[in-house]
Amino acid sequence: MRIATWNVNSIVPRLPRVLEFLEGTAPDVLCLQELKTTTEKFPLAEVEALGYEVAAYGLGRWNGVGIVSRVGLADVVRGLPDEPAFEGAAEARAVGATCGGVRVWSVYVPNGREPDNPHYAYKLEWLSSLHSLVSSELSPGPFAVLGDFNVAPTDADVWDIALFAESTHVTKPERDALARLRDLGLSDVFPRPLKYDHPFTYWDYRAGNFPNNKGMRIDLVYGNSAFTSAVTDSYVDRNARKGKGPSDHAPIVVDLDL
């Protein structure tokens, strides 16, 4: 089985790239983040034409998630239990489904903005709700949470840690939240890079960041032992970040022997 995750930074303009990825890489399951559209406006017909089912969850704001599967799509859940809202508004940041016997969650963790911003407190609350979800759903079967976590797990996961000293994505409370997920029985499926020595997954659009590899590893795959023990390969598809009109994130592709 091949499972991938990709923050596409708006599904509508990125649709040709996504369809190309589905045809060329042929994942059995693709978790999507940052759809920036509503559930009703997701380009369903185009994706279904390639033989995939879709569970989309979007509210038309700066979020939205989805799961695309050609190995079944059962027990779909949109949102987390006791999920916090931001400034009174719900956001579409998590969707779960069982695909070919594997329980997957596609998540788009809030950015946090700055440590003194209300969005940062919201981010930590949201991660606490994710912890509750994982705790309630963990079972002996294969289980994984995939997506844009907006947290770099270690200093090596940002291109220059000195530039992030006062920023989100690397603070202790955020990293502690990831550690609590791992303590439940999840492990970080660390992908191999296609180039350079560290598998960054995000490069800002500013000129020079991508070719100079000024990136971050904030897109993650966290799986339980039944999932991680079946992994045969995992890589960042850096090539998907190239060319005309790319997302600022690259997909992670995970192959499993299940």
RAKASUL-V434129 format. One record per pair of residues at least 12 apart in sequence whose C-alpha atoms are under 7 Angstrom apart, sorted by the first residue. I is the first residue (numbers start at 1). GAP is how many residues later the second one is. If there is no record, write none. Layout:
# RAKASUL-V434129
I/GAP  I/GAP
This chain:
# RAKASUL-V434129
1/27  1/254  1/255  1/256  1/257  2/25  2/26  2/27  2/252  2/253  2/254  3/24  3/25  3/26  3/27  3/250  3/251  3/252  4/23  4/25  4/26  4/27  4/247  4/248  4/249  4/250  5/25  5/26  5/27  5/141  5/142  5/246  5/247  5/248  6/25  6/26  6/27  6/141  6/243  6/244  6/245  6/246  7/25  7/26  7/27  7/141  7/242  8/24  8/25  8/26  8/27  8/239  8/241  9/25  9/26  9/238  10/24  10/25  10/26  11/24  11/25  19/28  28/41  28/42  28/43  29/38  29/39  29/40  29/41  30/37  30/38  30/39  31/35  31/36  31/37  31/75  31/115  31/116  32/33  32/34  32/35  32/74  33/31  33/32  33/33  33/74  33/75  33/114  33/115  34/28  34/29  34/30  34/31  34/74  35/23  35/28  35/29  35/30  36/24  36/25  36/26  36/27  36/28  37/21  37/22  37/23  37/24  37/27  38/19  38/20  38/21  38/22  39/17  39/18  39/19  39/20  51/19  52/16  52/17  52/18  53/15  53/16  53/17  53/20  54/13  54/14  54/15  55/12  55/13  57/21  57/35  57/38  58/34  59/32  59/33  63/28  63/29  63/30  64/28  64/29  65/27  65/28  65/29  65/30  65/41  65/42  65/43  66/29  66/40  67/39  69/30  71/28  71/29  72/27  72/28  73/24  73/25  73/26  74/23  74/24  74/25  75/22  75/23  76/20  76/21  77/18  77/19  77/20  78/16  78/17  78/18  79/13  79/14  79/15  79/16  80/14  80/49  80/50  80/53  81/48  81/52  82/47  83/43  83/46  84/41  84/42  86/36  93/14  93/15  93/16  94/12  94/13  94/14  95/12  102/40  102/41  103/39  103/40  103/41  104/39  104/40  104/41  105/39  105/40  105/41  106/39  106/40  106/41  107/39  107/40  107/41  108/39  108/40  108/41  109/14  109/39  109/40  109/41  110/13  110/40  111/12  111/39  112/56  113/55  114/53  114/54  115/52  115/53  124/50  127/50  131/50  135/49  140/86  141/85  142/82  142/84  142/85  143/80  143/81  143/84  144/77  144/78  144/79  144/80  144/83  145/76  145/77  145/78  146/74  146/75  146/76  147/72  147/73  147/74  148/70  148/71  148/72  149/69  149/70  149/71  150/19  150/68  151/18  151/19  151/23  151/24  151/67  152/17  152/18  152/64  152/65  152/66  153/22  157/43  157/59  157/60  158/57  158/58  158/59  159/55  159/56  159/57  185/39  186/36  186/37  186/38  187/35  187/36  187/37  188/33  188/34  188/35  189/32  189/33  189/34  189/39  191/43  191/44  191/45  192/42  192/43  192/44  193/42  193/43  194/42  194/43  194/44  199/18  199/37  200/15  200/16  200/17  201/14  201/15  201/16  201/17  201/18  201/35  201/48  201/49  202/13  202/14  202/15  202/16  202/46  202/47  202/48  203/12  203/13  203/45  203/46  204/44  205/43  230/26  230/27  230/28  231/23  231/24  231/25  231/26  232/23  232/24  232/25  233/21  233/22  234/19  234/20  234/21  235/17  235/18  235/19  236/14  236/15  236/16  236/17  237/13  237/14  237/15  237/16  238/12
